[in-house]
C-alpha cells in the first residue's frame, strides 16, 4: 500500500453507511466527504460495509481510508482494529480511543480522573429493576438526562423531570441499548468545539427550541440554529477551547474530534461527550467550524486523509 503523503492526488476509500442505528447519517456524511475529496482531485470509491466485506477487499488499490461511519463497529474500535490488521491507513482515532469515547460511562470516568468538569452521573445496567433505578435517581435528584451508553447522534436521549417521565424515558432509551447513563441535567447554553489534530477551533453555539439538542433537533428541526460567534466573553471561549483540548488529550484522539458542552448561566462549562467520528455532511458542525477557520469542506477532507498518512508514516 502506498504511503506517500505529498501534494499529489490520492486513491481514497470512503467508508459510509454500515449497519448501526446511525446508518442514514453516515450515508449523508460519506456522500459529502466523497464529493469533497473528488472536488480536491482525489480518486474516490465509496464502500458500504453493510454490503461489502472489508476483510476481502484488495486494499492495494487505495492509499488511505476515510472513515465516515457513525456508531457501531465503525466508531467503537472494531473497524479500527480490522484496518490496523490489514495495514490500511485511516482517518480518525485509533482503536483504544475509539472504544473509550464510544462508552459514555468510561469517558466520564476518564474526564473526572483528569479533573475535567462533566455532569455527575449514575449507570443503570440492563438487569437493574425500574424500582431500584427510581430509588437511586430519587436520591441523586431531578431533572436528569437519560442516555444509551454507547449510542451516538443523541439517539434515545431524553430528559426526565419526575419519576413518571423517567420510567417512560428509560423504556424509550432501552429501545437502542440496555445499558444506560443517567446524568444530571445542566441548564444553560449548549456549544460544541471541533478539534483538529489536537488544536481546538472556535466554539459553535447550538440554539434549539427544546431543552436538549436531541436527534430530532439535530437532523429534522428547522428551528435549530448555529451561532459561530457566540455573544459571550472571549475568556469563556478560550476556557471552552482549553477544556476541549484537555478532553481529547485525555481520550487520546487523532485527526478530527468534537467535544460537546453545556454552559451554566454563571459561565461554568461542563463537558458532555467526546465524539471521535463526528458528522461530516456539508452542514455538520465540524465542517462549519472548519469553514470559520478558513478550511472549506474539500480542504478539510484533504487535510484529514493526509494527516492519516502522516500519522501512519510516523508510527
Secondary structure, DSSP 8 states (H G I E B T S, - for coil): -----SSS--EEEEE---SSTTHHHHHHHHHHHHHHHHHTT-EEEEE-TTTS-GGGS-GGG-SEEEE---SGGGTSSHHHHHHHHHT--BSS--HHHHHHHT-HHHHHHHHHHTT-----EEEE-TT--HHHHHHHHHHH-S-EEEEETT--TTTT-EEESSHHHHHHHHHHHTTT-S-EEEEE---SEEEEEEEETTEE---EEEE-SSSS--HHHHHT-SS-EEESS-SS-HHHHHHHHHHHHHHHHHHT--SEEEEEEEE-TTS-EEEEEEESS---STTSHHHHHHHHTT--HHHHHHHHHHHHHHHHHH-
